[in-house]
Amino acid sequence: MKDIFLSIQGELSKIPELKHIDKNWGQLLYEQPPVKFPCALLDIAEVDYGQLGMLAQDADGAIEITIANAKNTRSSHKAPRKEDSYAIFDIVNKIHDSLHGYTNGELQPLIRVKLKKIDAAAGYEIYRVVYVSGWREHKKTNTIPVQVTPKIIVEIE
């Protein structure tokens, strides 16, 4: 999973509007979040595994991208720069353009399945976008090869 997140983080780094891209470890819960806005925070919602044999597994996972921005402009219909207050939607769209269908060769293309507004402290806007994908995992260490010796029984009449 680490390679998947690093790959997605690299893809998001191509969006110049994002000032901070990180793993989500709860930064937005702080009174003064240790991030620069706008930011994108990555996490895994859940992964379902299926068995393939030989210790290999298929994984289907939900990857969350939390997008946050400081609300610095008014959005009232009479505000002179009200369009600026909707900038987070431009960022959400750029993230979607970058990630929907994205693959690093190891995971199936990311597919967006959900967008949700997250309640936030005054002065911040937060949206969570969920993408699903699948990948295959193989156990690489601490395995013991087993040679099964067949037992052959021959009956002659």
Disulfide bonds with the S-S distance in Angstrom:
none
